[in-house]
Amino acid sequence: MRLTKWLDDGIPPAQGAEWAGNSVAVLLATYTRCVEGQPPDLKRRLEAAGDLLERPSAG
C-alpha cells in the first residue's frame, strides 16, 4: 500500500493525507498500526537535536 510506504518512509501524516485526499484523522486511524521502525529513528533524531525530554527517575 502506497500510504503505508509513505508513512514508513517518514512522510508527515498531514502531507500523506493531503496527497491521498483524506483527513489526517482518517489516515492515522487507518494506518497507525502499519508504521514500522519509526519510533527508534525518531528517538535518535530527537536525542541528536537535544530535544528529547528525560523521564524523571522513579527512585
CHARMM-style PDB file with segment names, atoms N, HN, CA, C and O in Angstrom:
ATOM      1  N   MET     1       0.818  -1.181   0.000  1.00  0.00      PROA
ATOM      2  CA  MET     1       0.000   0.000   0.000  1.00  0.00      PROA
ATOM      3  C   MET     1       0.864   1.248   0.000  1.00  0.00      PROA
ATOM      4  O   MET     1       1.805   1.360   0.786  1.00  0.00      PROA
ATOM      5  N   ARG     2       0.557   2.149  -0.848  1.00  0.00      PROA
ATOM      6  HN  ARG     2      -0.207   2.058  -1.487  1.00  0.00      PROA
ATOM      7  CA  ARG     2       1.370   3.350  -1.002  1.00  0.00      PROA
ATOM      8  C   ARG     2       1.387   4.203   0.258  1.00  0.00      PROA
ATOM      9  O   ARG     2       2.450   4.689   0.643  1.00  0.00      PROA
ATOM     10  N   LEU     3       0.245   4.402   0.913  1.00  0.00      PROA
ATOM     11  HN  LEU     3      -0.618   4.007   0.600  1.00  0.00      PROA
ATOM     12  CA  LEU     3       0.209   5.229   2.116  1.00  0.00      PROA
ATOM     13  C   LEU     3       1.062   4.638   3.226  1.00  0.00      PROA
ATOM     14  O   LEU     3       1.744   5.371   3.942  1.00  0.00      PROA
ATOM     15  N   THR     4       1.032   3.341   3.373  1.00  0.00      PROA
ATOM     16  HN  THR     4       0.478   2.745   2.791  1.00  0.00      PROA
ATOM     17  CA  THR     4       1.866   2.691   4.374  1.00  0.00      PROA
ATOM     18  C   THR     4       3.336   2.980   4.095  1.00  0.00      PROA
ATOM     19  O   THR     4       4.091   3.295   5.015  1.00  0.00      PROA
ATOM     20  N   LYS     5       3.745   2.876   2.837  1.00  0.00      PROA
ATOM     21  HN  LYS     5       3.132   2.620   2.090  1.00  0.00      PROA
ATOM     22  CA  LYS     5       5.134   3.151   2.479  1.00  0.00      PROA
ATOM     23  C   LYS     5       5.487   4.603   2.759  1.00  0.00      PROA
ATOM     24  O   LYS     5       6.563   4.888   3.285  1.00  0.00      PROA
ATOM     25  N   TRP     6       4.601   5.514   2.417  1.00  0.00      PROA
ATOM     26  HN  TRP     6       3.727   5.282   1.990  1.00  0.00      PROA
ATOM     27  CA  TRP     6       4.868   6.924   2.695  1.00  0.00      PROA
ATOM     28  C   TRP     6       5.101   7.140   4.181  1.00  0.00      PROA
ATOM     29  O   TRP     6       6.066   7.794   4.576  1.00  0.00      PROA
ATOM     30  N   LEU     7       4.215   6.589   5.002  1.00  0.00      PROA
ATOM     31  HN  LEU     7       3.432   6.057   4.681  1.00  0.00      PROA
ATOM     32  CA  LEU     7       4.362   6.760   6.449  1.00  0.00      PROA
ATOM     33  C   LEU     7       5.630   6.085   6.953  1.00  0.00      PROA
ATOM     34  O   LEU     7       6.344   6.648   7.782  1.00  0.00      PROA
ATOM     35  N   ASP     8       5.914   4.890   6.460  1.00  0.00      PROA
ATOM     36  HN  ASP     8       5.333   4.433   5.786  1.00  0.00      PROA
ATOM     37  CA  ASP     8       7.144   4.193   6.850  1.00  0.00      PROA
ATOM     38  C   ASP     8       8.384   4.977   6.437  1.00  0.00      PROA
ATOM     39  O   ASP     8       9.409   4.924   7.117  1.00  0.00      PROA
ATOM     40  N   ASP     9       8.298   5.698   5.332  1.00  0.00      PROA
ATOM     41  HN  ASP     9       7.466   5.741   4.778  1.00  0.00      PROA
ATOM     42  CA  ASP     9       9.434   6.486   4.839  1.00  0.00      PROA
ATOM     43  C   ASP     9       9.553   7.838   5.526  1.00  0.00      PROA
ATOM     44  O   ASP     9      10.463   8.612   5.230  1.00  0.00      PROA
ATOM     45  N   GLY    10       8.627   8.124   6.452  1.00  0.00      PROA
ATOM     46  HN  GLY    10       7.888   7.495   6.693  1.00  0.00      PROA
ATOM     47  CA  GLY    10       8.728   9.351   7.227  1.00  0.00      PROA
ATOM     48  C   GLY    10       7.975  10.544   6.668  1.00  0.00      PROA
ATOM     49  O   GLY    10       8.147  11.663   7.152  1.00  0.00      PROA
ATOM     50  N   ILE    11       7.140  10.327   5.655  1.00  0.00      PROA
ATOM     51  HN  ILE    11       6.999   9.419   5.261  1.00  0.00      PROA
ATOM     52  CA  ILE    11       6.325  11.433   5.155  1.00  0.00      PROA
ATOM     53  C   ILE    11       5.399  11.869   6.287  1.00  0.00      PROA
ATOM     54  O   ILE    11       4.741  11.021   6.889  1.00  0.00      PROA
ATOM     55  N   PRO    12       5.327  13.157   6.594  1.00  0.00      PROA
ATOM     56  CA  PRO    12       4.432  13.609   7.662  1.00  0.00      PROA
ATOM     57  C   PRO    12       2.982  13.223   7.367  1.00  0.00      PROA
ATOM     58  O   PRO    12       2.536  13.336   6.225  1.00  0.00      PROA
ATOM     59  N   PRO    13       2.245  12.770   8.378  1.00  0.00      PROA
ATOM     60  CA  PRO    13       0.862  12.357   8.159  1.00  0.00      PROA
ATOM     61  C   PRO    13       0.003  13.421   7.476  1.00  0.00      PROA
ATOM     62  O   PRO    13      -0.838  13.083   6.642  1.00  0.00      PROA
ATOM     63  N   ALA    14       0.193  14.681   7.807  1.00  0.00      PROA
ATOM     64  HN  ALA    14       0.876  14.955   8.484  1.00  0.00      PROA
ATOM     65  CA  ALA    14      -0.615  15.734   7.175  1.00  0.00      PROA
ATOM     66  C   ALA    14      -0.369  15.772   5.667  1.00  0.00      PROA
ATOM     67  O   ALA    14      -1.303  15.951   4.886  1.00  0.00      PROA
ATOM     68  N   GLN    15       0.894  15.602   5.260  1.00  0.00      PROA
ATOM     69  HN  GLN    15       1.653  15.457   5.895  1.00  0.00      PROA
ATOM     70  CA  GLN    15       1.203  15.619   3.834  1.00  0.00      PROA
ATOM     71  C   GLN    15       0.642  14.380   3.143  1.00  0.00      PROA
ATOM     72  O   GLN    15       0.056  14.479   2.065  1.00  0.00      PROA
ATOM     73  N   GLY    16       0.818  13.229   3.754  1.00  0.00      PROA
ATOM     74  HN  GLY    16       1.294  13.148   4.630  1.00  0.00      PROA
ATOM     75  CA  GLY    16       0.283  11.993   3.174  1.00  0.00      PROA
ATOM     76  C   GLY    16      -1.225  12.048   3.038  1.00  0.00      PROA
ATOM     77  O   GLY    16      -1.779  11.600   2.034  1.00  0.00      PROA
ATOM     78  N   ALA    17      -1.893  12.596   4.048  1.00  0.00      PROA
ATOM     79  HN  ALA    17      -1.443  12.960   4.864  1.00  0.00      PROA
ATOM     80  CA  ALA    17      -3.354  12.714   3.995  1.00  0.00      PROA
ATOM     81  C   ALA    17      -3.774  13.625   2.849  1.00  0.00      PROA
ATOM     82  O   ALA    17      -4.714  13.317   2.117  1.00  0.00      PROA
ATOM     83  N   GLU    18      -3.079  14.742   2.697  1.00  0.00      PROA
ATOM     84  HN  GLU    18      -2.315  14.992   3.292  1.00  0.00      PROA
ATOM     85  CA  GLU    18      -3.413  15.660   1.608  1.00  0.00      PROA
ATOM     86  C   GLU    18      -3.245  14.993   0.250  1.00  0.00      PROA
ATOM     87  O   GLU    18      -4.125  15.082  -0.607  1.00  0.00      PROA
ATOM     88  N   TRP    19      -2.102  14.319   0.057  1.00  0.00      PROA
ATOM     89  HN  TRP    19      -1.388  14.246   0.753  1.00  0.00      PROA
ATOM     90  CA  TRP    19      -1.850  13.644  -1.215  1.00  0.00      PROA
ATOM     91  C   TRP    19      -2.878  12.560  -1.497  1.00  0.00      PROA
ATOM     92  O   TRP    19      -3.253  12.337  -2.649  1.00  0.00      PROA
ATOM     93  N   ALA    20      -3.337  11.882  -0.438  1.00  0.00      PROA
ATOM     94  HN  ALA    20      -3.032  12.063   0.497  1.00  0.00      PROA
ATOM     95  CA  ALA    20      -4.286  10.786  -0.611  1.00  0.00      PROA
ATOM     96  C   ALA    20      -5.740  11.255  -0.660  1.00  0.00      PROA
ATOM     97  O   ALA    20      -6.644  10.475  -0.963  1.00  0.00      PROA
ATOM     98  N   GLY    21      -5.955  12.539  -0.360  1.00  0.00      PROA
ATOM     99  HN  GLY    21      -5.221  13.172  -0.114  1.00  0.00      PROA
ATOM    100  CA  GLY    21      -7.324  13.045  -0.368  1.00  0.00      PROA
ATOM    101  C   GLY    21      -8.106  12.629   0.860  1.00  0.00      PROA
ATOM    102  O   GLY    21      -9.332  12.524   0.812  1.00  0.00      PROA
ATOM    103  N   ASN    22      -7.410  12.392   1.960  1.00  0.00      PROA
ATOM    104  HN  ASN    22      -6.414  12.477   1.998  1.00  0.00      PROA
ATOM    105  CA  ASN    22      -8.036  12.010   3.226  1.00  0.00      PROA
ATOM    106  C   ASN    22      -7.751  13.070   4.276  1.00  0.00      PROA
ATOM    107  O   ASN    22      -6.928  13.965   4.081  1.00  0.00      PROA
ATOM    108  N   SER    23      -8.450  12.947   5.386  1.00  0.00      PROA
ATOM    109  HN  SER    23      -9.118  12.220   5.544  1.00  0.00      PROA
ATOM    110  CA  SER    23      -8.106  13.785   6.532  1.00  0.00      PROA
ATOM    111  C   SER    23      -6.993  13.086   7.309  1.00  0.00      PROA
ATOM    112  O   SER    23      -6.779  11.883   7.161  1.00  0.00      PROA
ATOM    113  N   VAL    24      -6.293  13.849   8.132  1.00  0.00      PROA
ATOM    114  HN  VAL    24      -6.466  14.827   8.253  1.00  0.00      PROA
ATOM    115  CA  VAL    24      -5.247  13.265   8.971  1.00  0.00      PROA
ATOM    116  C   VAL    24      -5.868  12.244   9.919  1.00  0.00      PROA
ATOM    117  O   VAL    24      -5.279  11.191  10.163  1.00  0.00      PROA
ATOM    118  N   ALA    25      -7.045  12.542  10.453  1.00  0.00      PROA
ATOM    119  HN  ALA    25      -7.524  13.398  10.254  1.00  0.00      PROA
ATOM    120  CA  ALA    25      -7.707  11.617  11.377  1.00  0.00      PROA
ATOM    121  C   ALA    25      -7.972  10.266  10.713  1.00  0.00      PROA
ATOM    122  O   ALA    25      -7.730   9.218  11.312  1.00  0.00      PROA
ATOM    123  N   VAL    26      -8.470  10.293   9.473  1.00  0.00      PROA
ATOM    124  HN  VAL    26      -8.667  11.145   8.987  1.00  0.00      PROA
ATOM    125  CA  VAL    26      -8.733   9.040   8.754  1.00  0.00      PROA
ATOM    126  C   VAL    26      -7.426   8.307   8.485  1.00  0.00      PROA
ATOM    127  O   VAL    26      -7.332   7.097   8.690  1.00  0.00      PROA
ATOM    128  N   LEU    27      -6.429   9.038   8.031  1.00  0.00      PROA
ATOM    129  HN  LEU    27      -6.505  10.021   7.865  1.00  0.00      PROA
ATOM    130  CA  LEU    27      -5.142   8.420   7.732  1.00  0.00      PROA
ATOM    131  C   LEU    27      -4.564   7.731   8.960  1.00  0.00      PROA
ATOM    132  O   LEU    27      -4.150   6.574   8.889  1.00  0.00      PROA
ATOM    133  N   LEU    28      -4.535   8.436  10.084  1.00  0.00      PROA
ATOM    134  HN  LEU    28      -4.872   9.376  10.142  1.00  0.00      PROA
ATOM    135  CA  LEU    28      -3.948   7.866  11.294  1.00  0.00      PROA
ATOM    136  C   LEU    28      -4.795   6.736  11.865  1.00  0.00      PROA
ATOM    137  O   LEU    28      -4.253   5.753  12.371  1.00  0.00      PROA
ATOM    138  N   ALA    29      -6.104   6.863  11.791  1.00  0.00      PROA
ATOM    139  HN  ALA    29      -6.544   7.661  11.380  1.00  0.00      PROA
ATOM    140  CA  ALA    29      -6.973   5.792  12.296  1.00  0.00      PROA
ATOM    141  C   ALA    29      -6.798   4.518  11.479  1.00  0.00      PROA
ATOM    142  O   ALA    29      -6.908   3.409  12.003  1.00  0.00      PROA
ATOM    143  N   THR    30      -6.527   4.690  10.204  1.00  0.00      PROA
ATOM    144  HN  THR    30      -6.438   5.591   9.779  1.00  0.00      PROA
ATOM    145  CA  THR    30      -6.410   3.532   9.314  1.00  0.00      PROA
ATOM    146  C   THR    30      -5.010   2.945   9.294  1.00  0.00      PROA
ATOM    147  O   THR    30      -4.849   1.725   9.244  1.00  0.00      PROA
ATOM    148  N   TYR    31      -3.992   3.802   9.331  1.00  0.00      PROA
ATOM    149  HN  TYR    31      -4.122   4.793   9.372  1.00  0.00      PROA
ATOM    150  CA  TYR    31      -2.634   3.352   9.062  1.00  0.00      PROA
ATOM    151  C   TYR    31      -1.677   3.398  10.243  1.00  0.00      PROA
ATOM    152  O   TYR    31      -0.507   3.048  10.086  1.00  0.00      PROA
ATOM    153  N   THR    32      -2.122   3.811  11.404  1.00  0.00      PROA
ATOM    154  HN  THR    32      -3.072   4.095  11.532  1.00  0.00      PROA
ATOM    155  CA  THR    32      -1.224   3.924  12.552  1.00  0.00      PROA
ATOM    156  C   THR    32      -0.491   2.624  12.833  1.00  0.00      PROA
ATOM    157  O   THR    32       0.706   2.647  13.122  1.00  0.00      PROA
ATOM    158  N   ARG    33      -1.163   1.513  12.756  1.00  0.00      PROA
ATOM    159  HN  ARG    33      -2.135   1.494  12.520  1.00  0.00      PROA
ATOM    160  CA  ARG    33      -0.533   0.220  13.075  1.00  0.00      PROA
ATOM    161  C   ARG    33       0.382  -0.283  11.965  1.00  0.00      PROA
ATOM    162  O   ARG    33       1.084  -1.278  12.141  1.00  0.00      PROA
ATOM    163  N   CYS    34       0.377   0.393  10.834  1.00  0.00      PROA
ATOM    164  HN  CYS    34      -0.194   1.202  10.691  1.00  0.00      PROA
ATOM    165  CA  CYS    34       1.213  -0.032   9.713  1.00  0.00      PROA
ATOM    166  C   CYS    34       2.610   0.554   9.764  1.00  0.00      PROA
ATOM    167  O   CYS    34       3.528   0.024   9.137  1.00  0.00      PROA
ATOM    168  N   VAL    35       2.784   1.631  10.496  1.00  0.00      PROA
ATOM    169  HN  VAL    35       2.039   2.062  11.005  1.00  0.00      PROA
ATOM    170  CA  VAL    35       4.071   2.316  10.524  1.00  0.00      PROA
ATOM    171  C   VAL    35       5.059   1.488  11.325  1.00  0.00      PROA
ATOM    172  O   VAL    35       4.813   1.162  12.486  1.00  0.00      PROA
ATOM    173  N   GLU    36       6.176   1.150  10.702  1.00  0.00      PROA
ATOM    174  HN  GLU    36       6.376   1.414   9.758  1.00  0.00      PROA
ATOM    175  CA  GLU    36       7.174   0.313  11.353  1.00  0.00      PROA
ATOM    176  C   GLU    36       8.511   1.040  11.444  1.00  0.00      PROA
ATOM    177  O   GLU    36       8.908   1.756  10.524  1.00  0.00      PROA
ATOM    178  N   GLY    37       9.187   0.847  12.552  1.00  0.00      PROA
ATOM    179  HN  GLY    37       8.865   0.265  13.298  1.00  0.00      PROA
ATOM    180  CA  GLY    37      10.555   1.307  12.666  1.00  0.00      PROA
ATOM    181  C   GLY    37      10.759   2.782  12.929  1.00  0.00      PROA
ATOM    182  O   GLY    37      11.902   3.215  13.077  1.00  0.00      PROA
ATOM    183  N   GLN    38       9.705   3.568  12.994  1.00  0.00      PROA
ATOM    184  HN  GLN    38       8.777   3.216  12.874  1.00  0.00      PROA
ATOM    185  CA  GLN    38       9.899   4.993  13.175  1.00  0.00      PROA
ATOM    186  C   GLN    38      10.259   5.402  14.595  1.00  0.00      PROA
ATOM    187  O   GLN    38      11.119   6.268  14.756  1.00  0.00      PROA
ATOM    188  N   PRO    39       9.655   4.832  15.637  1.00  0.00      PROA
ATOM    189  CA  PRO    39       9.993   5.318  16.985  1.00  0.00      PROA
ATOM    190  C   PRO    39      11.485   5.314  17.306  1.00  0.00      PROA
ATOM    191  O   PRO    39      11.977   6.320  17.818  1.00  0.00      PROA
ATOM    192  N   PRO    40      12.239   4.241  17.036  1.00  0.00      PROA
ATOM    193  CA  PRO    40      13.678   4.298  17.337  1.00  0.00      PROA
ATOM    194  C   PRO    40      14.398   5.385  16.533  1.00  0.00      PROA
ATOM    195  O   PRO    40      15.273   6.072  17.061  1.00  0.00      PROA
ATOM    196  N   ASP    41      14.031   5.539  15.260  1.00  0.00      PROA
ATOM    197  HN  ASP    41      13.321   4.980  14.831  1.00  0.00      PROA
ATOM    198  CA  ASP    41      14.655   6.559  14.423  1.00  0.00      PROA
ATOM    199  C   ASP    41      14.306   7.953  14.928  1.00  0.00      PROA
ATOM    200  O   ASP    41      15.173   8.824  15.007  1.00  0.00      PROA
ATOM    201  N   LEU    42      13.047   8.165  15.269  1.00  0.00      PROA
ATOM    202  HN  LEU    42      12.342   7.458  15.205  1.00  0.00      PROA
ATOM    203  CA  LEU    42      12.638   9.477  15.777  1.00  0.00      PROA
ATOM    204  C   LEU    42      13.330   9.791  17.098  1.00  0.00      PROA
ATOM    205  O   LEU    42      13.738  10.928  17.336  1.00  0.00      PROA
ATOM    206  N   LYS    43      13.460   8.782  17.954  1.00  0.00      PROA
ATOM    207  HN  LYS    43      13.129   7.859  17.761  1.00  0.00      PROA
ATOM    208  CA  LYS    43      14.139   8.990  19.235  1.00  0.00      PROA
ATOM    209  C   LYS    43      15.597   9.394  19.006  1.00  0.00      PROA
ATOM    210  O   LYS    43      16.095  10.303  19.669  1.00  0.00      PROA
ATOM    211  N   ARG    44      16.283   8.728  18.076  1.00  0.00      PROA
ATOM    212  HN  ARG    44      15.878   7.989  17.537  1.00  0.00      PROA
ATOM    213  CA  ARG    44      17.670   9.082  17.756  1.00  0.00      PROA
ATOM    214  C   ARG    44      17.763  10.519  17.248  1.00  0.00      PROA
ATOM    215  O   ARG    44      18.677  11.254  17.623  1.00  0.00      PROA
ATOM    216  N   ARG    45      16.820  10.920  16.394  1.00  0.00      PROA
ATOM    217  HN  ARG    45      16.078  10.323  16.089  1.00  0.00      PROA
ATOM    218  CA  ARG    45      16.832  12.271  15.855  1.00  0.00      PROA
ATOM    219  C   ARG    45      16.601  13.305  16.949  1.00  0.00      PROA
ATOM    220  O   ARG    45      17.258  14.346  16.969  1.00  0.00      PROA
ATOM    221  N   LEU    46      15.672  13.023  17.859  1.00  0.00      PROA
ATOM    222  HN  LEU    46      15.138  12.177  17.842  1.00  0.00      PROA
ATOM    223  CA  LEU    46      15.412  13.943  18.960  1.00  0.00      PROA
ATOM    224  C   LEU    46      16.604  14.027  19.905  1.00  0.00      PROA
ATOM    225  O   LEU    46      16.960  15.113  20.363  1.00  0.00      PROA
ATOM    226  N   GLU    47      17.225  12.879  20.199  1.00  0.00      PROA
ATOM    227  HN  GLU    47      16.936  11.997  19.827  1.00  0.00      PROA
ATOM    228  CA  GLU    47      18.399  12.871  21.065  1.00  0.00      PROA
ATOM    229  C   GLU    47      19.532  13.674  20.430  1.00  0.00      PROA
ATOM    230  O   GLU    47      20.212  14.440  21.112  1.00  0.00      PROA
ATOM    231  N   ALA    48      19.732  13.499  19.130  1.00  0.00      PROA
ATOM    232  HN  ALA    48      19.179  12.877  18.576  1.00  0.00      PROA
ATOM    233  CA  ALA    48      20.800  14.220  18.436  1.00  0.00      PROA
ATOM    234  C   ALA    48      20.569  15.727  18.470  1.00  0.00      PROA
ATOM    235  O   ALA    48      21.520  16.507  18.527  1.00  0.00      PROA
ATOM    236  N   ALA    49      19.317  16.124  18.435  1.00  0.00      PROA
ATOM    237  HN  ALA    49      18.545  15.491  18.389  1.00  0.00      PROA
ATOM    238  CA  ALA    49      18.990  17.553  18.465  1.00  0.00      PROA
ATOM    239  C   ALA    49      18.915  18.094  19.893  1.00  0.00      PROA
ATOM    240  O   ALA    49      18.766  19.300  20.093  1.00  0.00      PROA
ATOM    241  N   GLY    50      19.016  17.213  20.875  1.00  0.00      PROA
ATOM    242  HN  GLY    50      19.137  16.233  20.712  1.00  0.00      PROA
ATOM    243  CA  GLY    50      18.912  17.632  22.267  1.00  0.00      PROA
ATOM    244  C   GLY    50      17.491  17.965  22.682  1.00  0.00      PROA
ATOM    245  O   GLY    50      17.285  18.690  23.655  1.00  0.00      PROA
ATOM    246  N   ASP    51      16.509  17.445  21.956  1.00  0.00      PROA
ATOM    247  HN  ASP    51      16.677  16.856  21.165  1.00  0.00      PROA
ATOM    248  CA  ASP    51      15.111  17.777  22.220  1.00  0.00      PROA
ATOM    249  C   ASP    51      14.337  16.676  22.937  1.00  0.00      PROA
ATOM    250  O   ASP    51      13.133  16.818  23.153  1.00  0.00      PROA
ATOM    251  N   LEU    52      14.983  15.607  23.302  1.00  0.00      PROA
ATOM    252  HN  LEU    52      15.961  15.491  23.127  1.00  0.00      PROA
ATOM    253  CA  LEU    52      14.269  14.514  23.961  1.00  0.00      PROA
ATOM    254  C   LEU    52      14.239  14.765  25.459  1.00  0.00      PROA
ATOM    255  O   LEU    52      15.284  14.897  26.097  1.00  0.00      PROA
ATOM    256  N   LEU    53      13.050  14.828  26.010  1.00  0.00      PROA
ATOM    257  HN  LEU    53      12.201  14.720  25.492  1.00  0.00      PROA
ATOM    258  CA  LEU    53      12.907  15.024  27.457  1.00  0.00      PROA
ATOM    259  C   LEU    53      13.206  13.722  28.165  1.00  0.00      PROA
ATOM    260  O   LEU    53      12.768  12.653  27.738  1.00  0.00      PROA
ATOM    261  N   GLU    54      13.938  13.816  29.227  1.00  0.00      PROA
ATOM    262  HN  GLU    54      14.294  14.684  29.573  1.00  0.00      PROA
ATOM    263  CA  GLU    54      14.220  12.624  30.024  1.00  0.00      PROA
ATOM    264  C   GLU    54      13.118  12.446  31.052  1.00  0.00      PROA
ATOM    265  O   GLU    54      12.642  13.415  31.643  1.00  0.00      PROA
ATOM    266  N   ARG    55      12.721  11.210  31.257  1.00  0.00      PROA
ATOM    267  HN  ARG    55      13.109  10.423  30.777  1.00  0.00      PROA
ATOM    268  CA  ARG    55      11.713  10.920  32.276  1.00  0.00      PROA
ATOM    269  C   ARG    55      12.350  10.998  33.639  1.00  0.00      PROA
ATOM    270  O   ARG    55      13.491  10.570  33.816  1.00  0.00      PROA
ATOM    271  N   PRO    56      11.629  11.542  34.615  1.00  0.00      PROA
ATOM    272  CA  PRO    56      12.192  11.579  35.972  1.00  0.00      PROA
ATOM    273  C   PRO    56      12.377  10.185  36.525  1.00  0.00      PROA
ATOM    274  O   PRO    56      11.616   9.270  36.208  1.00  0.00      PROA
ATOM    275  N   SER    57      13.389  10.030  37.352  1.00  0.00      PROA
ATOM    276  HN  SER    57      14.006  10.772  37.610  1.00  0.00      PROA
ATOM    277  CA  SER    57      13.655   8.724  37.970  1.00  0.00      PROA
ATOM    278  C   SER    57      12.545   8.381  38.947  1.00  0.00      PROA
ATOM    279  O   SER    57      11.976   9.254  39.603  1.00  0.00      PROA
ATOM    280  N   ALA    58      12.251   7.095  39.028  1.00  0.00      PROA
ATOM    281  HN  ALA    58      12.713   6.386  38.495  1.00  0.00      PROA
ATOM    282  CA  ALA    58      11.194   6.630  39.923  1.00  0.00      PROA
ATOM    283  C   ALA    58      11.728   6.367  41.326  1.00  0.00      PROA
ATOM    284  O   ALA    58      10.962   5.967  42.203  1.00  0.00      PROA
ATOM    285  N   GLY    59      12.975   6.572  41.555  1.00  0.00      PROA
ATOM    286  HN  GLY    59      13.598   6.896  40.843  1.00  0.00      PROA
ATOM    287  CA  GLY    59      13.500   6.209  42.845  1.00  0.00      PROA
ATOM    288  C   GLY    59      14.349   7.222  43.382  1.00  0.00      PROA
ATOM    289  OT1 GLY    59      14.879   7.064  44.482  1.00  0.00      PROA
TER     290      GLY     59
END
